[in-house]
Structures are given as structure tokens and as C-alpha cells.
């Protein structure tokens, strides 16, 4: 690759458009780590990377960042399009000659070069099966859909609900929770859910905010026989801590670091080397437990 690149005699500039690394309890630092690892691998290959971080909880500020992206004269773009509605408009403004790759989520119908991420619907199905294995017969289950909703969150919920359509004797109740919710808000939400459905025994949280609900459950000091089973996403620090404590039962990992790494590498292959890349690069769905977390690498 290095020799072939030298023959081209020019530099290439890629852009990364993604949420602030600190958001969602530090989740976005995981793919960022993979992006930086890919750049280390490509060091000396005349690749420059420009980062464009946006606040996913402030749609009004996204337009400023988007304008910077469109003026940056990029050769390729790696995008985490987790604000589906605003990205619908943005991707129509990307010049036709700039290939872009989605990671983490994607926009259906967009003319993207590749999507790198999980099958969100299938991960919802998997989460449904895990919860079903944990709860007693005919107990209620809650889904906490973390807002603002985007395509992959919606698909996770749809997959979860689809699983339980085969088991109509298990009531499933959907609640919404803003991703920036504070501790008091989580406590109120958990108490409301348990007040509404005293027979509830399982909760599925649709993103890395799993630890927020788990902490609220932990504070209830429920007896072992009354414990609420919890399934959620992502091996961030707070989730891992509560997994080890036995408050969270399962985490679904979507190999977030690998998503960032593969995003940059596939842009390089397409833009610089002129090689074909797969349209969809689907990450495996890893089930992480207290028993295997010390041996797991995302």
C-alpha cells in the first residue's frame, strides 16, 4: 500500500464527523480510539485527518459544524449519523465526488460508500432472548428507548418487540428517556416504571446509558429474589463496573473501536488505492458478562 501511495504524489484529507467523545458516558471515545489506531497504522501514507465533533443533544449547533465540513475540501468522510433527521438534509449537501462511510448508524436510502456497524434489529432480537432467559414466566418487561431517537435505536426497539411477539404472555412496556437525564430523573423514571408494573422483572436499555438505570435499580436495595434483570449496551467504564457487581446482567458490544478503525482503513482503500470495499461491514454481536469481561476486547 505504501509504495502504491507514493506513486500518486499527493496528500489526501479525510474528515471524521461524530459526536463529542465525552457524550453518552464516554461511549464515543471507543470508536475514536479505533480511528486513531488506524491513523497510526497509516502514518507515512500522506493521509491527514480532520475531526468535526458535534453535540448530539443540541441539533441547533450541528449546522455550524456541518458547514465547516462542507467547506473543508475533503477527499473522504467518515460519519456517525446519530441524528437521523438533521443528517437526512446534510448528506444531500455532500458534493457528489466525496465518498462517505457511515459507522454506528446509517441513513436508509443514502448514497453511502459503506456502512460499518451492527445489525440493529438483530441485536434487539438478541437482547429480547437474553431478557426472556432471565425473567420468570409471565413477568413484565420494560424497554427504555434513549432519546433523541435515531435509526439504529429505533431498530433495536423494533427487534426487541419482534422477539416478544412470539411470546404474547410476556407484557412489554416502552418508555422514553433523554440521553442527558440526571440521577434524579433516572430515579423518578425507575420508580414510575415499578409503580406502573409491580410485576416487572426485566429492563432493556437501548444504548450506553445502561449504567444510569442500573444505578437507580441498585439504590432500591431489592431482595435477591426481587432483583430486576438488566440488559444493555457497550463496554464503557460505568457499565463494566455494574456488570462486575452483578447489577447489569448482560452487555451487548458492537465492537465500537473496530468500527472506527475499519472506517478509516476502508476510506483509504477506496480513495487512495482505488480498491472496492464492501457495502455493509456488519460487526458481530458480542454478549459480555461478568464472567468474561476481564478477557474481552472491544
PyMOL commands that set and color helices and strands:
alter all, ss='L'
color gray80, all
select helices_A, chain A and resi 2-8+23-26+28-41+59-70+84-93+120-134+151-164+183-196+210-219+224-226+237-245+256-271+293-295
alter helices_A, ss='H'
color red, helices_A
select strands_A, chain A and resi 12-19+47-54+76-79+99-103+114-117+140-147+172-178+200-205+229-233+250-253+280-282+286-288
alter strands_A, ss='S'
color yellow, strands_A
deselect
rebuild
show_as cartoon
